Amino acid sequence: MRKVKINLFDDDVTDLNLLAAILSRRNYEVHVFNRAVICPISSDQADKCPNTNPCSDIIIADNQMPGMSGVEMVRLQAQRGCPVDSKNKAVASVDFDNEARKMIEGLGCTSFSKPIQLSRLFAWLDDCKKRIDLSKPAAIKRKHTRYPANIDVFYTYSSDDKLQKGTVLNFSNNGLCLKVYTHLMEKQSLRIKTELPNGCEKASVQWIKQIGADFFLTGLMAQ
């Protein structure tokens, strides 16, 4: 069984490495980031997270980071359907104002004052573990760079060759993420009738996730 995976975000490298060392000694799998990013494993610009599995089990972010605060990061993650349980996210700061704390609590996350009191942190982590299913794998960083796109395409997937319409949200050299309006099946083959930058003409469905009442996101691998 895998270890509990924690993503740490803090632009203060000293604080980042210290907390990572403490948590690693307690047998957590720790991944560190020195800037805030909405998704640490993908550069996709989709409105919804396409990952079926969370990229980590727990997220701890400093609030005072350049470019994007910790509060803003978890808020945007919530808007985009981040699969990490909000109760397993925390934002830390040396100086929280009441508005920031209320926003964090409204998102279902936890706030910590810095320096973080380790006894409280460990108690919170123990509580987080109760919400984690370690039998399910965590999503991993993609091997191939994804390029954001907004390309309307036509494709077929059945013997009658009826054209279906979709939208490419991002693509790599060996695949793409496609917004579709029909429920496809895993391992199903599609023929892309629109010329794409990666030259993909035939692809197989790797995963599919319902996003709205009448549309889905699907990950395709070029064949």
C-alpha positions in Angstrom: 0.0 0.0 0.0 1.3 3.5 -0.9 2.2 6.2 1.6 0.0 9.2 2.4 1.0 11.9 -0.2 1.4 15.5 0.9 2.0 18.5 -1.4 3.6 21.5 0.3 3.6 25.0 -1.2 5.8 27.8 0.2 8.2 30.3 -1.4 10.3 30.4 1.8 12.7 27.5 1.0 13.9 27.2 4.6 10.4 26.7 6.0 9.5 24.5 3.0 12.4 22.1 3.5 12.1 22.0 7.3 8.5 21.0 7.2 9.1 18.5 4.4 11.9 16.9 6.5 9.6 16.7 9.6 6.8 15.1 7.6 9.1 12.7 5.7 10.4 11.4 9.1 6.8 10.6 9.9 6.6 8.4 6.8 4.7 10.7 4.6 5.5 11.0 0.8 6.2 14.7 0.5 6.4 16.8 -2.6 7.5 20.5 -2.4 6.6 23.5 -4.6 8.1 27.0 -4.1 5.2 28.7 -5.8 1.4 28.5 -5.9 -0.1 26.5 -8.8 -3.7 25.5 -9.3 -2.6 22.0 -10.4 0.9 20.8 -9.6 0.8 18.0 -12.2 -0.9 19.7 -15.1 -0.7 23.0 -17.0 -4.2 22.5 -18.4 -6.4 25.6 -18.7 -9.6 23.6 -18.6 -12.5 24.9 -16.5 -12.6 21.6 -14.6 -9.9 19.3 -13.4 -9.7 16.3 -15.7 -8.0 14.1 -13.2 -10.1 11.2 -11.8 -7.7 10.6 -9.0 -6.3 13.4 -6.7 -2.7 14.4 -7.2 -2.2 14.2 -3.4 -4.0 13.2 -0.3 -3.2 16.4 1.6 -2.3 20.0 0.6 -0.6 22.6 2.9 0.1 26.0 1.4 1.7 29.2 2.7 -0.6 32.2 2.2 2.0 34.9 1.4 3.4 33.6 -1.9 4.2 35.8 -4.9 1.7 35.8 -7.8 -1.0 33.9 -6.0 -1.8 33.6 -2.3 -2.5 30.3 -0.7 -6.1 31.3 -0.1 -6.6 32.2 -3.8 -5.0 28.9 -4.8 -7.4 26.7 -2.8 -10.3 28.8 -4.0 -9.4 28.3 -7.6 -8.9 24.6 -7.0 -12.4 24.4 -5.6 -13.8 26.2 -8.6 -12.1 23.8 -11.0 -13.3 20.7 -9.2 -10.0 19.7 -7.6 -10.5 16.1 -6.4 -8.4 16.6 -3.2 -10.8 16.7 -0.3 -11.1 20.3 0.9 -11.0 19.1 4.5 -7.6 17.8 3.7 -6.3 21.3 2.7 -4.7 23.8 5.0 -3.4 27.4 4.5 -0.7 28.8 6.9 0.2 32.4 7.5 2.1 34.5 10.0 -0.7 37.1 9.9 -4.2 36.1 9.0 -6.9 38.7 8.8 -10.5 37.7 9.7 -11.6 37.8 6.0 -8.9 35.3 5.0 -9.8 32.9 7.8 -13.5 33.1 6.9 -12.8 32.4 3.3 -10.6 29.4 4.2 -13.3 28.0 6.6 -16.0 28.7 3.9 -14.0 26.4 1.5 -13.9 23.7 4.2 -10.2 24.0 4.7 -8.1 24.6 7.8 -5.9 27.5 8.8 -2.7 27.4 10.7 -0.8 30.4 12.2 3.0 30.3 11.5 5.1 29.0 13.0 2.9 26.0 12.9 2.3 24.3 16.2 3.4 20.7 15.4 1.0 19.1 17.9 -1.9 20.7 16.2 -0.6 19.9 12.8 -0.1 16.2 13.6 -3.6 16.0 15.1 -5.0 17.5 11.9 -3.0 15.1 9.8 -4.3 12.1 11.8 -7.9 13.4 11.1 -7.1 13.8 7.4 -6.0 10.1 7.2 -9.5 9.0 8.1 -10.7 10.5 4.8 -8.0 8.9 2.6 -8.3 5.7 0.7 -4.8 4.4 0.2 -6.0 1.6 -2.0 -6.6 4.1 -4.8 -3.5 5.5 -6.6 -2.7 9.1 -6.7 -2.5 10.9 -10.0 1.0 11.5 -11.3 2.7 14.2 -13.3 2.3 13.8 -17.0 5.4 12.6 -18.9 4.5 14.7 -21.9 3.9 18.5 -22.0 0.3 19.6 -22.5 -0.5 22.6 -24.6 -3.8 24.5 -23.9 -6.1 24.7 -26.8 -9.7 25.5 -27.8 -10.1 23.7 -31.1 -13.5 22.5 -32.4 -13.2 19.1 -34.0 -15.3 16.4 -35.7 -14.8 12.7 -35.0 -16.4 9.3 -35.5 -16.5 6.3 -33.2 -19.0 3.8 -34.8 -19.4 1.9 -38.0 -22.0 4.3 -39.4 -19.3 7.0 -39.6 -21.7 9.6 -38.1 -19.8 12.8 -37.4 -19.7 13.9 -33.7 -18.5 17.3 -32.5 -16.1 18.0 -29.7 -13.6 20.6 -28.5 -9.9 19.9 -27.8 -9.0 21.6 -24.5 -5.3 20.6 -24.6 -3.0 18.3 -26.5 0.4 16.7 -26.2 2.6 14.8 -28.7 0.8 11.6 -28.0 -2.8 12.5 -26.9 -5.4 15.1 -26.1 -8.2 16.1 -23.7 -11.5 16.3 -25.5 -14.8 17.8 -24.4 -17.6 15.7 -25.9 -21.4 15.4 -25.7 -21.7 11.6 -25.9 -20.7 9.1 -23.2 -17.8 7.2 -24.7 -16.3 4.0 -23.2 -12.8 3.3 -22.1 -10.6 1.7 -24.8 -13.1 2.9 -27.5 -11.4 4.0 -30.7 -12.1 7.4 -32.3 -11.1 8.8 -35.7 -10.4 12.5 -35.7 -11.6 14.1 -38.9 -10.1 17.6 -38.1 -6.5 18.3 -38.6 -4.7 18.8 -35.2 -1.3 20.3 -34.4 -0.1 16.9 -33.1 -1.2 15.1 -36.2 -3.5 12.8 -34.3 -6.0 11.0 -36.6 -6.9 7.9 -34.5 -7.0 7.7 -30.7 -8.3 5.4 -27.9 -10.3 6.6 -24.9 -8.2 6.3 -21.7 -10.7 7.9 -19.3 -13.9 9.8 -19.3 -15.5 12.0 -16.6 -19.0 13.6 -16.6 -18.6 17.4 -16.0 -22.1 18.8 -16.7 -25.6 17.5 -17.4 -24.8 16.9 -21.1 -21.1 17.0 -21.6 -18.0 15.0 -20.6 -14.2 15.3 -20.6 -12.2 12.4 -22.0 -8.5 11.7 -22.3 -7.4 10.2 -25.6 -4.1 8.5 -26.5 -3.0 8.6 -30.1 -2.8 5.3 -31.9 
